[in-house]
Amino acid sequence: MPDNGTAEIKTRASTGELCAPDFVYTIFIKASAEKVWNGLIDRDLTKAYWGHYNESDWQPGSRWNHVRSDGSGKIDTRGRIVEIDPPRKMVWTWAFDAEADQPEKLSRVTYELTSLGPDTKLTVTHSELEPGSRMDIGVREGWPAVLSNLKSLLETGTVLSEELWPKT
């Protein structure tokens, strides 16, 4: 593998710390794999369904930021791109901004897209979480809502009624 800065990315598992069971969520979306992929990285689309936008140059080893879309510019979570193979697979490290330089706090998110003709199977695996942490709890409550919102946006052009959702 070429030296692209990903070999030295350390995450929770590499520190020997205990990890929570992986969170795995699969959703089927009536959109092409390219359209779903774009939904994961495009600034305007992520703002529409996530309330944040993802910013990066999308190269292995590069930093990515999950920035609030309220105009504050606040980065809530960030990490590095570990692997990227458009439009099939992408792996990021993930942590709260204040903890993102601590390997024991870095979890890993893997997006796997499988083209099913005009549709796409999207599987998100969030692994290497600190058991019982605020991140662990938030991930398990947040991903289903975020991915359902992505699905709704790509299929209908509108997002779900988030104001009625429980706050996590």
C-alpha positions as YAML, in Angstrom:
chain: A
units: angstrom
residues:
- id: 1
  name: MET
  ca: [0.00, 0.00, 0.00]
- id: 2
  name: PRO
  ca: [1.38, 3.43, -0.85]
- id: 3
  name: ASP
  ca: [2.37, 5.70, 2.01]
- id: 4
  name: ASN
  ca: [-0.56, 8.11, 2.02]
- id: 5
  name: GLY
  ca: [-0.66, 8.95, 5.70]
- id: 6
  name: THR
  ca: [-3.20, 6.30, 6.67]
- id: 7
  name: ALA
  ca: [-0.76, 3.73, 8.08]
- id: 8
  name: GLU
  ca: [-0.08, 5.81, 11.20]
- id: 9
  name: ILE
  ca: [-3.75, 6.57, 11.99]
- id: 10
  name: LYS
  ca: [-4.35, 5.03, 15.42]
- id: 11
  name: THR
  ca: [-7.84, 4.34, 16.75]
- id: 12
  name: ARG
  ca: [-9.27, 2.94, 19.99]
- id: 13
  name: ALA
  ca: [-8.58, -0.71, 19.11]
- id: 14
  name: SER
  ca: [-4.89, 0.01, 18.52]
- id: 15
  name: THR
  ca: [-4.54, 1.31, 22.10]
- id: 16
  name: GLY
  ca: [-5.73, -1.96, 23.63]
- id: 17
  name: GLU
  ca: [-8.75, -0.26, 25.24]
- id: 18
  name: LEU
  ca: [-12.02, -2.18, 25.44]
- id: 19
  name: CYS
  ca: [-14.39, -1.47, 22.53]
- id: 20
  name: ALA
  ca: [-18.19, -1.59, 22.52]
- id: 21
  name: PRO
  ca: [-19.89, -3.94, 20.05]
- id: 22
  name: ASP
  ca: [-19.99, -2.53, 16.54]
- id: 23
  name: PHE
  ca: [-23.07, -0.57, 15.53]
- id: 24
  name: VAL
  ca: [-24.17, -1.82, 12.10]
- id: 25
  name: TYR
  ca: [-27.07, -0.31, 10.15]
- id: 26
  name: THR
  ca: [-28.19, -1.22, 6.64]
- id: 27
  name: ILE
  ca: [-30.66, 0.80, 4.62]
- id: 28
  name: PHE
  ca: [-31.89, 0.44, 1.05]
- id: 29
  name: ILE
  ca: [-32.23, 3.65, -0.94]
- id: 30
  name: LYS
  ca: [-34.01, 4.23, -4.24]
- id: 31
  name: ALA
  ca: [-31.04, 6.06, -5.77]
- id: 32
  name: SER
  ca: [-27.86, 5.12, -7.60]
- id: 33
  name: ALA
  ca: [-24.68, 4.37, -5.68]
- id: 34
  name: GLU
  ca: [-23.15, 7.55, -7.12]
- id: 35
  name: LYS
  ca: [-26.06, 9.64, -5.82]
- id: 36
  name: VAL
  ca: [-25.86, 8.04, -2.36]
- id: 37
  name: TRP
  ca: [-22.08, 8.53, -2.29]
- id: 38
  name: ASN
  ca: [-22.55, 12.18, -3.16]
- id: 39
  name: GLY
  ca: [-25.10, 12.40, -0.34]
- id: 40
  name: LEU
  ca: [-22.39, 11.37, 2.12]
- id: 41
  name: ILE
  ca: [-19.83, 13.98, 1.06]
- id: 42
  name: ASP
  ca: [-21.61, 16.86, -0.69]
- id: 43
  name: ARG
  ca: [-21.75, 19.98, 1.49]
- id: 44
  name: ASP
  ca: [-25.26, 21.10, 0.52]
- id: 45
  name: LEU
  ca: [-26.79, 17.63, 0.77]
- id: 46
  name: THR
  ca: [-25.27, 16.85, 4.17]
- id: 47
  name: LYS
  ca: [-26.45, 20.25, 5.45]
- id: 48
  name: ALA
  ca: [-29.98, 19.40, 4.30]
- id: 49
  name: TYR
  ca: [-30.35, 16.05, 6.06]
- id: 50
  name: TRP
  ca: [-27.74, 16.13, 8.87]
- id: 51
  name: GLY
  ca: [-27.69, 19.70, 10.17]
- id: 52
  name: HIS
  ca: [-23.93, 19.60, 9.57]
- id: 53
  name: TYR
  ca: [-21.78, 19.50, 6.50]
- id: 54
  name: ASN
  ca: [-18.77, 17.30, 5.93]
- id: 55
  name: GLU
  ca: [-15.68, 19.07, 4.64]
- id: 56
  name: SER
  ca: [-12.54, 17.39, 3.35]
- id: 57
  name: ASP
  ca: [-10.52, 17.00, 0.18]
- id: 58
  name: TRP
  ca: [-11.56, 13.31, 0.38]
- id: 59
  name: GLN
  ca: [-8.05, 11.88, 0.02]
- id: 60
  name: PRO
  ca: [-6.63, 9.03, 2.15]
- id: 61
  name: GLY
  ca: [-5.00, 10.48, 5.26]
- id: 62
  name: SER
  ca: [-6.77, 13.83, 4.95]
- id: 63
  name: ARG
  ca: [-8.73, 15.41, 7.77]
- id: 64
  name: TRP
  ca: [-12.51, 15.68, 7.58]
- id: 65
  name: ASN
  ca: [-14.65, 17.99, 9.70]
- id: 66
  name: HIS
  ca: [-18.32, 17.64, 10.63]
- id: 67
  name: VAL
  ca: [-19.29, 21.33, 10.82]
- id: 68
  name: ARG
  ca: [-22.56, 22.74, 12.16]
- id: 69
  name: SER
  ca: [-24.64, 24.23, 9.37]
- id: 70
  name: ASP
  ca: [-26.04, 27.00, 11.61]
- id: 71
  name: GLY
  ca: [-23.36, 29.43, 10.43]
- id: 72
  name: SER
  ca: [-21.29, 29.14, 13.64]
- id: 73
  name: GLY
  ca: [-18.51, 27.18, 11.92]
- id: 74
  name: LYS
  ca: [-18.30, 24.94, 15.01]
- id: 75
  name: ILE
  ca: [-16.75, 21.54, 14.36]
- id: 76
  name: ASP
  ca: [-18.57, 18.92, 16.45]
- id: 77
  name: THR
  ca: [-16.76, 15.82, 15.25]
- id: 78
  name: ARG
  ca: [-13.72, 15.25, 13.10]
- id: 79
  name: GLY
  ca: [-11.29, 12.61, 12.00]
- id: 80
  name: ARG
  ca: [-9.22, 11.40, 9.09]
- id: 81
  name: ILE
  ca: [-9.99, 9.56, 5.88]
- id: 82
  name: VAL
  ca: [-8.58, 6.04, 6.29]
- id: 83
  name: GLU
  ca: [-9.80, 4.53, 3.00]
- id: 84
  name: ILE
  ca: [-11.81, 5.83, 0.07]
- id: 85
  name: ASP
  ca: [-12.99, 3.92, -3.01]
- id: 86
  name: PRO
  ca: [-15.79, 5.91, -4.71]
- id: 87
  name: PRO
  ca: [-18.62, 4.97, -4.91]
- id: 88
  name: ARG
  ca: [-18.16, 1.69, -3.05]
- id: 89
  name: LYS
  ca: [-16.41, 2.18, 0.28]
- id: 90
  name: MET
  ca: [-15.19, 4.89, 2.61]
- id: 91
  name: VAL
  ca: [-13.65, 4.62, 6.09]
- id: 92
  name: TRP
  ca: [-13.19, 7.58, 8.48]
- id: 93
  name: THR
  ca: [-11.97, 7.95, 12.01]
- id: 94
  name: TRP
  ca: [-14.50, 9.77, 14.19]
- id: 95
  name: ALA
  ca: [-14.35, 11.63, 17.52]
- id: 96
  name: PHE
  ca: [-15.63, 14.74, 19.22]
- id: 97
  name: ASP
  ca: [-13.46, 17.68, 18.15]
- id: 98
  name: ALA
  ca: [-11.90, 18.12, 21.62]
- id: 99
  name: GLU
  ca: [-10.95, 14.42, 21.75]
- id: 100
  name: ALA
  ca: [-9.89, 13.81, 18.16]
- id: 101
  name: ASP
  ca: [-6.16, 13.84, 18.95]
- id: 102
  name: GLN
  ca: [-6.53, 11.04, 21.51]
- id: 103
  name: PRO
  ca: [-6.31, 7.61, 19.83]
- id: 104
  name: GLU
  ca: [-8.31, 5.95, 22.63]
- id: 105
  name: LYS
  ca: [-11.25, 8.24, 21.74]
- id: 106
  name: LEU
  ca: [-11.11, 7.64, 17.96]
- id: 107
  name: SER
  ca: [-13.76, 5.32, 16.60]
- id: 108
  name: ARG
  ca: [-14.09, 4.18, 13.00]
- id: 109
  name: VAL
  ca: [-16.97, 4.59, 10.55]
- id: 110
  name: THR
  ca: [-17.18, 2.38, 7.46]
- id: 111
  name: TYR
  ca: [-19.62, 3.13, 4.65]
- id: 112
  name: GLU
  ca: [-20.20, 0.30, 2.18]
- id: 113
  name: LEU
  ca: [-22.37, 0.91, -0.86]
- id: 114
  name: THR
  ca: [-23.66, -1.93, -3.01]
- id: 115
  name: SER
  ca: [-25.29, -1.05, -6.31]
- id: 116
  name: LEU
  ca: [-28.57, -2.88, -6.88]
- id: 117
  name: GLY
  ca: [-29.34, -1.67, -10.38]
- id: 118
  name: PRO
  ca: [-31.04, 1.69, -9.92]
- id: 119
  name: ASP
  ca: [-31.02, 1.30, -6.11]
- id: 120
  name: THR
  ca: [-28.33, 1.11, -3.43]
- id: 121
  name: LYS
  ca: [-27.74, -0.90, -0.29]
- id: 122
  name: LEU
  ca: [-25.87, 1.30, 2.21]
- id: 123
  name: THR
  ca: [-24.30, -0.32, 5.27]
- id: 124
  name: VAL
  ca: [-22.77, 1.89, 7.94]
- id: 125
  name: THR
  ca: [-20.59, 0.23, 10.58]
- id: 126
  name: HIS
  ca: [-19.46, 2.39, 13.50]
- id: 127
  name: SER
  ca: [-16.81, 0.47, 15.44]
- id: 128
  name: GLU
  ca: [-14.19, 0.92, 18.14]
- id: 129
  name: LEU
  ca: [-16.51, 2.95, 20.38]
- id: 130
  name: GLU
  ca: [-15.81, 3.47, 24.08]
- id: 131
  name: PRO
  ca: [-18.45, 1.35, 25.88]
- id: 132
  name: GLY
  ca: [-21.22, 3.43, 27.45]
- id: 133
  name: SER
  ca: [-19.65, 6.75, 26.43]
- id: 134
  name: ARG
  ca: [-21.66, 9.74, 25.24]
- id: 135
  name: MET
  ca: [-20.40, 8.94, 21.73]
- id: 136
  name: ASP
  ca: [-21.47, 5.29, 21.97]
- id: 137
  name: ILE
  ca: [-24.99, 6.26, 23.08]
- id: 138
  name: GLY
  ca: [-25.28, 9.06, 20.52]
- id: 139
  name: VAL
  ca: [-24.15, 6.83, 17.65]
- id: 140
  name: ARG
  ca: [-26.75, 4.16, 18.42]
- id: 141
  name: GLU
  ca: [-29.54, 6.73, 18.61]
- id: 142
  name: GLY
  ca: [-28.30, 9.05, 15.85]
- id: 143
  name: TRP
  ca: [-27.35, 6.90, 12.88]
- id: 144
  name: PRO
  ca: [-30.86, 5.48, 12.22]
- id: 145
  name: ALA
  ca: [-32.30, 9.01, 12.15]
- id: 146
  name: VAL
  ca: [-29.50, 10.44, 9.97]
- id: 147
  name: LEU
  ca: [-29.66, 7.59, 7.47]
- id: 148
  name: SER
  ca: [-33.46, 7.67, 7.31]
- id: 149
  name: ASN
  ca: [-33.24, 11.39, 6.61]
- id: 150
  name: LEU
  ca: [-30.66, 10.78, 3.85]
- id: 151
  name: LYS
  ca: [-32.96, 8.17, 2.32]
- id: 152
  name: SER
  ca: [-35.97, 10.52, 2.44]
- id: 153
  name: LEU
  ca: [-34.01, 13.39, 0.89]
- id: 154
  name: LEU
  ca: [-32.61, 11.31, -1.96]
- id: 155
  name: GLU
  ca: [-35.93, 9.60, -2.71]
- id: 156
  name: THR
  ca: [-38.36, 12.50, -2.27]
- id: 157
  name: GLY
  ca: [-36.31, 15.69, -2.25]
- id: 158
  name: THR
  ca: [-37.44, 16.51, 1.30]
- id: 159
  name: VAL
  ca: [-36.25, 15.59, 4.79]
- id: 160
  name: LEU
  ca: [-38.21, 14.20, 7.72]
- id: 161
  name: SER
  ca: [-39.90, 16.37, 10.38]
- id: 162
  name: GLU
  ca: [-36.94, 16.54, 12.76]
- id: 163
  name: GLU
  ca: [-38.59, 18.99, 15.17]
- id: 164
  name: LEU
  ca: [-40.70, 16.10, 16.47]
- id: 165
  name: TRP
  ca: [-37.78, 13.72, 17.07]
- id: 166
  name: PRO
  ca: [-36.44, 13.00, 20.56]
- id: 167
  name: LYS
  ca: [-33.27, 14.96, 21.33]
- id: 168
  name: THR
  ca: [-30.11, 12.85, 21.69]
...
